[in-house]
């Protein structure tokens, strides 16, 4: 008789975006330094550029705390009261790309300078590379300084894995962490995916999270 397998419940795990929980390495040290040097920025607008899970939102949250910034999704920019959004003198525009409302962004960048405010943009590609139709917007985007968040080195990836496991109250040994560091994609997103998958599979099989379980799971990928 087949024994039914336990269902793994996808329970939410709160992720802290505080400064104390930001892990620093060679890939993000320059970006963090610039965030913490505010308002000593090269321009009133700044773009944080990196792939999904690179730490852009965490850095934006740190800056929002420092600068008292409000936050708006780039997708909602065209429906946002921009003067109200800039009321504190600082605004985060999250997950921006060339597909956003060009006129709204153009208006925001103009208003930013008029009000002597600051805007932090998080994006997967540098604004200077976006293909936009408004020539005046294109020229403004080329002037926005961009700082890249690069893939983590081994030490930072290891620290991120340890933190992600700890966030889920999972006790793991060094052999598992070392195994994952050499076998997953070098990104924070991949680390998060691996930890989530291991937690889910361990719960389903009623097993501890070990190197052996990781090997089984990765062999099926």
Secondary structure, DSSP 8 states (H G I E B T S, - for coil): -----------------SGGG----TTTHHHHHHHHHTT--SSSEEEEE--TTSSHHHHHHHHHHHHT-EEEEGGGGGGS-HHHHTTTSEEEEEEE-TTS-HHHHHHHHHHHHHTT-EEEEEESS-GGG---S-HHHHHHHHTSEEEE-----HHHHHHHHHHHHHHTT----HHHHHHHHTTS-SSHHHHHHHHHHHHHHHHHHT----HHHHHHHHHT-
